[in-house]
Amino acid sequence: MVRREVRVPAPVRVSALGWRSVSASRRKIARRCGVTAIPAARLSGENQLSTDPRASVLSGMIIPEDTDVLAVIDVQNCFVPGGTLPVPDGDTIIPIINRLAPAFRHVVITQDWHTRGHVSFASSHPGKKPFETVALSYGTQVLWPDHGIQGTPDAELHKDLEIPHAALIIRKGYRQHVDSYSAFLEADRKTTTGLAGYLKERGLTRVFFVGLATDFCVAWSALDARKAGFEAIVIEDATRGIDADGSLAKAWADMSSAGVKRIQSTDLRV
């Protein structure tokens, strides 16, 4: 006769708050597996669960909720290697975004959608070169290479981006005489894209940002999200920056001052 040693795992405990959310039938099955409830006040250290339902943090990880939205900023052909305004390593964030997106019930996408001869193009200002600046009616404008022109392959979303459940695509920068970095407001800081109203109508209150480029469209979007009353979180490793003359460090400093949170994709439970 062969004797087998059976090891009984230590009982698993969850907070009473979490236990009440489990159906009676599942509680019965859970008890058989050694799962029991203890008062939330007794949880401490690595077992601590937040009693704030908005936090949704388990063991230090963030769990996306129904009132959260993932904003995928400008993951287009023009902004990846081989495009007209490539962000270094811009294409390397796409697998990360594809991994994160299914965890979010709500996803919106933005897309640069410029006219030919757009005011933000260096080619529209004789004698000017890309990355120089000009003074326009709404302030200082960085001049860019021609990029993201409506209807061209350069402006299309990257073919490897896989987010079929995205509910909205916001096109921006299509007004000839004003640029647009932010998903919420154009560069004149007056013209809205309609995104704030869309999110509020749907009861979405916390926005997670990924995409290109960290120091321009992502940062401006996150800052405007805060101004519009939303929580804003930038998933750093799912973004890449241009970093023109220290713009990346400045963008992070501005976002931190505005209350934008900075996390990594590994901080999310997906």
C-alpha positions in Angstrom: 0.0 0.0 0.0 1.4 3.4 -1.0 0.9 6.2 1.5 0.5 9.6 0.0 1.2 12.7 1.9 -1.6 15.3 1.5 -0.7 18.9 2.2 -3.5 21.2 3.2 -3.0 24.7 2.0 -3.3 27.6 4.5 -6.8 29.1 4.6 -7.3 32.1 2.4 -9.0 35.1 3.9 -10.7 38.0 2.3 -12.2 41.1 3.8 -15.8 41.1 5.0 -16.5 43.9 2.5 -15.4 41.7 -0.4 -17.1 38.6 1.0 -20.5 40.4 1.0 -20.2 40.9 -2.8 -19.9 37.1 -3.4 -23.1 35.2 -4.1 -24.3 32.6 -1.6 -23.6 29.7 -3.9 -20.1 30.9 -4.6 -19.5 31.4 -0.8 -20.4 27.8 -0.2 -17.9 26.6 -2.8 -15.3 29.0 -1.5 -15.7 27.7 2.1 -14.9 24.2 0.8 -11.7 25.6 -0.6 -10.8 27.2 2.7 -11.7 30.7 1.9 -13.1 32.6 4.9 -14.1 36.2 5.7 -12.4 38.4 8.3 -13.2 42.0 9.2 -11.6 44.5 6.9 -10.1 46.3 9.9 -7.9 43.2 10.6 -6.3 43.3 7.2 -2.8 44.8 7.2 0.4 44.9 5.3 0.4 43.1 2.0 -3.2 41.8 2.7 -4.6 45.4 3.1 -7.6 46.1 0.9 -8.8 49.6 0.4 -12.4 50.3 1.6 -12.7 53.0 -1.0 -14.5 51.4 -4.0 -12.9 53.9 -6.4 -9.4 52.8 -5.5 -9.9 49.1 -6.6 -6.4 48.2 -5.4 -5.6 44.6 -4.6 -2.1 43.9 -3.3 -1.0 47.2 -4.7 -2.5 46.6 -8.2 -5.1 48.8 -9.8 -8.2 47.1 -11.2 -9.9 49.1 -14.0 -13.6 49.8 -13.2 -16.7 50.6 -15.2 -16.1 54.4 -14.6 -12.6 54.2 -16.0 -11.6 54.9 -19.6 -8.4 54.1 -21.5 -7.4 57.0 -23.8 -5.1 55.8 -26.6 -3.4 58.9 -28.0 -2.2 59.2 -31.6 -0.8 55.7 -32.2 -0.5 56.4 -35.9 1.8 55.6 -38.7 3.2 59.1 -38.8 4.5 58.8 -35.2 6.3 55.5 -35.4 9.7 54.6 -37.0 9.2 55.0 -40.8 6.6 57.7 -40.4 6.9 61.4 -41.2 7.3 62.5 -37.5 8.7 59.4 -35.8 8.8 59.2 -32.0 11.8 57.0 -31.0 10.7 53.5 -30.3 7.1 54.6 -30.8 6.0 51.2 -32.1 7.3 49.4 -29.1 4.3 50.5 -27.0 1.8 48.8 -29.2 2.0 45.3 -27.6 1.7 46.9 -24.2 -1.4 48.8 -25.2 -3.0 45.7 -26.8 -2.4 43.8 -23.6 -4.0 46.6 -21.4 -7.0 47.5 -23.6 -9.1 44.4 -22.9 -9.1 45.2 -19.2 -11.0 48.5 -19.9 -14.7 48.4 -20.7 -14.3 51.9 -22.2 -11.7 52.9 -24.7 -11.3 56.1 -26.8 -8.7 56.8 -29.5 -7.4 60.1 -30.8 -6.0 60.7 -34.2 -4.1 63.6 -35.7 -6.0 64.6 -38.8 -4.3 67.6 -40.4 -5.1 69.5 -43.6 -2.5 70.0 -46.3 -0.6 73.2 -45.7 -1.6 73.2 -42.0 -0.4 76.1 -39.9 1.7 73.8 -37.7 3.8 72.6 -40.6 7.2 74.2 -41.1 6.6 74.0 -44.9 3.8 76.5 -44.4 6.2 79.2 -43.1 8.9 80.2 -45.7 12.4 80.0 -44.3 11.4 78.0 -41.2 12.6 74.5 -40.3 10.9 71.7 -38.4 11.2 72.2 -34.6 11.6 76.0 -34.8 8.8 78.1 -33.5 6.6 80.9 -34.7 4.2 83.3 -32.9 0.6 82.7 -33.9 -2.6 84.4 -32.6 -3.0 81.8 -29.8 0.7 81.7 -28.8 4.0 80.1 -29.6 3.7 77.3 -32.1 6.3 74.5 -32.6 6.7 73.8 -36.3 6.6 70.2 -37.4 7.4 68.2 -40.5 4.2 67.6 -42.6 2.5 64.7 -41.0 -0.8 63.1 -40.3 -2.5 64.5 -43.4 -6.1 63.5 -43.8 -6.8 60.5 -45.9 -3.1 59.4 -46.3 -1.6 56.1 -45.1 0.7 58.3 -42.8 -2.4 59.4 -40.8 -3.9 55.9 -40.3 -3.9 54.2 -37.0 -1.1 51.6 -36.8 -2.1 48.3 -38.3 -1.0 46.4 -35.2 -3.2 48.3 -32.8 -5.9 45.8 -31.8 -8.7 47.5 -29.9 -11.9 46.4 -31.6 -14.1 47.5 -28.7 -12.9 51.2 -28.8 -16.1 53.2 -28.9 -14.9 56.6 -30.1 -12.2 58.0 -32.3 -11.6 61.7 -31.8 -9.9 63.4 -34.8 -8.0 66.6 -33.9 -5.9 69.2 -35.7 -8.2 69.3 -38.7 -8.8 73.1 -38.4 -6.4 74.7 -40.9 -5.3 77.6 -38.6 -5.0 76.0 -35.2 -2.9 73.1 -34.0 -4.2 70.5 -31.5 -2.2 68.3 -29.1 -4.8 67.7 -26.5 -7.7 65.2 -26.7 -9.9 67.8 -25.0 -8.9 71.3 -26.2 -7.2 72.6 -29.3 -4.1 74.8 -29.1 -6.1 78.0 -28.9 -7.3 76.7 -25.5 -10.9 77.6 -26.4 -12.0 75.1 -29.1 -13.2 71.9 -27.6 -13.1 68.4 -29.2 -16.2 67.3 -27.3 -14.4 64.5 -25.4 -15.1 66.0 -21.9 -18.8 66.1 -22.6 -18.7 62.5 -24.0 -17.0 61.2 -20.9 -19.2 63.0 -18.5 -22.4 61.9 -20.3 -21.3 58.3 -19.9 -20.3 58.7 -16.2 -16.6 58.1 -16.7 -14.5 59.8 -14.2 -10.9 58.4 -14.4 -8.8 58.5 -17.5 -5.8 56.3 -18.1 -3.5 57.7 -20.9 -1.2 55.7 -23.3 0.3 56.6 -26.6 2.4 59.3 -28.4 4.1 61.5 -27.6 4.5 61.7 -23.9 5.7 65.3 -23.8 3.1 66.7 -26.2 -0.2 65.1 -27.0 -0.3 62.7 -24.0 0.8 65.4 -21.5 -1.5 68.1 -22.9 -4.4 65.6 -22.8 -3.7 64.6 -19.2 -3.4 68.2 -18.1 -6.7 69.1 -19.7 -8.3 66.0 -18.2 -7.4 67.4 -14.8 -8.7 70.8 -15.7 -12.0 69.3 -16.8 -12.4 67.5 -13.4 -11.2 64.0 -14.3 -8.7 61.9 -12.5 -5.7 61.4 -14.8 -3.2 58.6 -14.9 -0.4 58.2 -17.4 0.9 54.7 -17.9 4.6 55.6 -18.5 5.9 52.5 -20.2 2.9 52.6 -22.7 4.1 56.0 -23.9 7.2 57.4 -25.6 8.4 61.0 -25.8 10.1 63.2 -28.4 12.1 65.1 -25.8 12.9 68.2 -27.7 15.1 70.5 -25.6 14.1 69.1 -22.3 10.4 68.8 -23.2 10.0 65.4 -21.6 11.2 66.4 -18.1 9.1 69.5 -18.2 6.0 67.6 -19.2 6.4 65.2 -16.3 7.0 68.1 -13.9 3.9 69.9 -15.2 1.8 66.8 -14.9 3.0 66.0 -11.4 2.1 69.6 -10.3 -1.4 69.2 -11.7 -2.1 66.0 -9.9 -1.6 63.6 -12.8 -0.5 60.2 -11.5 2.3 58.2 -13.1 2.3 54.4 -13.1 3.7 51.5 -15.1 1.6 48.9 -17.0 2.6 46.3 -14.4 0.7 48.3 -11.8 -2.6 47.3 -13.5 -4.3 44.0 -13.0 -5.2 42.9 -16.5 
